[in-house]
Amino acid sequence: MNKHRCGWCIGDDLYESYHDNEWGVPVKDDDTIFEFLILETFQAGLSWITVLKKRDNFRIAFDHFDYKKIAEYGEDKIDSLLQDEGIIRNKLKVRATVSNAIAFMKVQDEFGSFSEYIWGFVDGQPIKNKIKNYKDAPANTERSDALSKDLKKRGFKFVGSTVVYAHMQATGMVNDHEINCFRYEEV
């Protein structure tokens, strides 16, 4: 059976697999939310496929996105990461990963979980948009603007509204699958 997919993923097996199995699925566990948040920050200014191709390398380099370990990274570990050709070696983004891990845990302390905090921006339920063509999906919304502003106030870096909206799409806070995509109703 030939399934109709969102146009953005067509033609690349890795992209199609990511689309079919992960993108837009509501994520409510803090570990996975943190992974996506970090990957989205590295994606800022780049294409998602670039990050996706390096995802396994990121997992290894960043201790499987264990934010408790990342929060304690010192200069030796940061220098080591900046030499790792398997990841995106951007000094500001690597340092932001450490400070974001610290900020992430502060949010957990305040709200009980990061999931509770972030999903509060969509009243705990995915927003189901009606996108006919992926090119018509917004790059940001009032909610992503508000979330971005609040994250920045809490010390997060590389969390502009466009990055935040991409995170919301990836983690199922918004369903931006095209309405004729087989995943639209599934997620």
C-alpha positions in Angstrom: 0.0 0.0 0.0 1.3 3.4 -0.9 0.8 5.8 2.0 0.5 9.5 1.5 3.1 11.4 3.5 3.8 15.1 4.2 5.7 16.5 1.3 8.7 17.6 3.4 9.9 14.1 4.1 9.5 12.5 0.7 12.6 10.9 -1.0 14.8 10.3 2.0 14.5 7.0 4.0 15.7 8.6 7.2 13.3 11.5 6.9 10.4 9.2 6.0 11.1 6.9 8.9 11.3 9.9 11.3 8.1 11.2 9.9 6.3 7.9 10.1 7.4 7.0 13.6 8.2 10.1 15.6 7.3 13.5 14.2 4.1 14.8 15.7 3.6 12.1 18.2 2.8 13.6 21.6 5.8 13.3 23.9 5.3 13.7 27.6 8.3 12.2 29.2 11.0 14.6 30.2 14.0 12.6 28.8 12.6 12.6 25.3 11.5 16.2 25.5 15.0 17.2 26.5 16.5 15.3 23.6 14.3 17.0 21.1 14.9 20.4 22.8 18.6 20.0 22.4 18.5 18.7 18.9 16.2 21.6 17.9 18.7 24.1 19.4 21.5 22.6 17.3 19.2 22.7 14.3 18.8 26.5 14.6 20.0 27.9 11.3 20.5 24.5 9.7 18.2 21.9 8.1 16.6 19.2 10.3 18.0 16.4 8.1 21.5 17.6 9.0 20.7 17.1 12.7 18.8 13.9 12.1 21.8 12.3 10.3 24.0 13.1 13.3 21.4 12.1 16.0 23.2 8.9 17.0 26.5 10.7 17.3 24.8 13.4 19.5 23.4 10.7 21.7 26.8 9.2 22.3 28.6 12.6 22.7 26.0 14.0 25.1 25.6 10.9 27.4 22.3 9.9 25.8 20.9 13.4 26.6 21.2 12.8 30.4 20.5 16.3 31.5 21.8 15.7 35.0 25.2 14.7 33.6 25.2 17.5 31.0 24.5 20.1 33.6 27.8 19.1 35.2 29.9 19.3 32.1 33.1 21.2 32.7 35.6 22.8 30.3 37.4 19.5 29.5 34.1 17.9 28.3 33.1 21.0 26.4 36.5 21.1 24.6 36.1 17.4 23.8 32.7 18.0 22.3 34.1 20.8 20.2 36.6 18.4 18.7 33.9 15.7 17.9 33.4 15.6 14.2 30.2 13.5 14.6 28.2 16.4 16.0 27.6 20.1 15.0 30.6 21.8 16.6 29.2 25.2 17.5 30.7 26.5 20.7 27.7 28.6 21.6 25.3 25.7 21.0 27.4 23.3 23.0 27.6 25.7 25.9 23.9 26.4 25.6 23.2 22.7 25.9 24.9 22.8 29.4 23.0 25.9 30.5 19.8 24.5 29.1 20.2 21.3 31.1 20.6 23.4 34.3 17.5 25.5 33.3 15.6 22.4 32.5 16.1 21.0 36.0 15.1 24.3 37.6 11.8 24.0 35.6 11.3 20.5 36.8 11.8 21.6 40.4 9.2 24.3 40.0 6.6 22.4 38.1 7.2 18.8 39.1 8.2 17.9 35.5 9.3 19.8 32.4 6.4 18.1 30.6 3.9 19.6 32.9 5.4 23.0 32.3 5.7 22.9 28.5 2.4 21.2 27.8 0.7 23.9 29.8 1.2 26.2 26.8 -1.3 24.1 24.9 -3.6 23.3 27.8 -2.2 19.7 27.9 -3.6 18.7 24.6 -2.2 18.8 21.0 -3.4 21.5 18.8 -4.7 19.9 15.6 -4.1 22.2 12.7 -5.5 21.7 9.2 -2.5 22.0 6.9 -3.1 21.1 3.3 0.5 21.6 2.2 3.5 21.6 4.6 4.7 24.8 3.0 1.7 26.5 4.4 2.5 25.6 8.0 3.5 28.5 10.2 7.1 29.0 11.3 5.8 30.3 14.6 2.6 31.2 16.4 1.5 33.3 19.4 1.9 30.2 21.6 5.4 29.5 20.4 6.2 33.2 20.9 4.9 33.0 24.4 6.8 29.8 25.2 10.0 31.1 23.6 9.8 34.3 25.7 9.2 32.3 28.9 12.0 29.9 28.2 14.4 32.8 27.6 13.3 34.4 30.8 14.2 31.1 32.5 17.7 31.1 31.1 17.3 28.9 28.0 19.3 29.7 24.9 18.7 29.1 21.2 15.0 28.9 21.8 13.6 31.5 19.4 10.0 31.2 18.4 10.8 29.3 15.2 13.0 26.8 17.0 10.3 26.4 19.7 7.5 25.9 17.1 9.6 23.2 15.4 10.0 21.6 18.8 6.2 21.8 19.3 5.7 20.1 16.0 8.2 17.4 16.6 6.9 16.5 20.1 3.2 16.5 19.1 2.2 19.7 20.9 0.8 20.7 17.5 -0.2 18.3 14.7 1.0 19.9 11.5 0.8 16.7 9.4 -0.9 17.5 6.1 -4.6 16.6 6.4 -4.2 13.9 3.7 -1.1 12.4 5.3 -1.7 8.9 6.8 -0.3 10.2 10.1 -2.7 13.1 10.5 -5.4 11.1 12.2 -3.0 8.6 13.8 -1.3 11.2 16.0 
